[in-house]
Amino acid sequence: MKYFLTFSIFFFALRGNTQNLADSITYAGFSLQDVIAEKLSNLAVNNYQIKIANKEIQVSSQDIAKSKAAWLNNISFSGNLNAYSLKSTLGNSIITPQLNFYPRYNINLNLPLGFFMTRISEVKIAKINKEKSIDQREKTLYDLKQQIKTQYQLYLSNKYLLAIHESTIQDDKILFERVQTQFDNNQVDLEVYSSAVKKFNDQLTRKISLLRDFNASRYALEGLLGMDLNEAIRQISNPPAKK
């Protein structure tokens, strides 16, 4: 009895919610809630494509720093010491003119002729690549926002279509059960009963298709958002306070 009562409450609550959705369509001011779609689109920054784009920008920034410091690799420094001169200077008490070679040490600094032009070009290319990465991120973000808006409309329309059909199928179920009772009592013939069975089965088939479309549209929307839809709704309903 307890389980039956619980199921009954759940069934009527679900039917009531479905009926409310279906009834809301008849209102003159009915819309598919573009405001929610707009807010959801702002969550596109959580999409993995944007996260990848942000990392590409970080890599571009590192490339700029790398290009600016690359000039150090183009400079060579070398030197050599005159061992004979040093030896006579450091510890040999007998110094002969033949052992005093000059210069006593040599230092060479080499800088390629194309160094400055190459370095400037490499830095410019690195900066252009970063700007390109930023532009690509903005384009990807814009496209994702548009996709989220479109996908939310599809999700919401499937939700209402399912609600309308759910309301209809409950009435068809009552009619079918009435015909079934009449058939069991020999009040209607097989043709009437078969017609009722076919009609009700068609409604069940339609429900499965609508439910599939509804779930698929939700999964696609969550993929674009990068999070569960319930969590997304919670975030736009309770945005974090600004510090």
Secondary structure, DSSP 8 states (H G I E B T S, - for coil): -HHHHHHHHHHHHHHHHHHHHHHHTTSTT----HHHHHHHHGGGGGSHHHHHHHHHHHHHHHHHHHHHHGGGGG-EEEEEE-HHHHHHHHT-S---GGG--SSSEEEEEE--TTHHHHHHHHHHHHHHHHHHHHHHHHHHHHHHHHHHHHHHHHHHHHHHHHHHHHHHHHHHHHHHHHHHHHHHTTSS-HHHHHHHHHHHHHHHHHHHHHHHHHHHHHHHHHHHHTS-HHHHHHHHHS-----
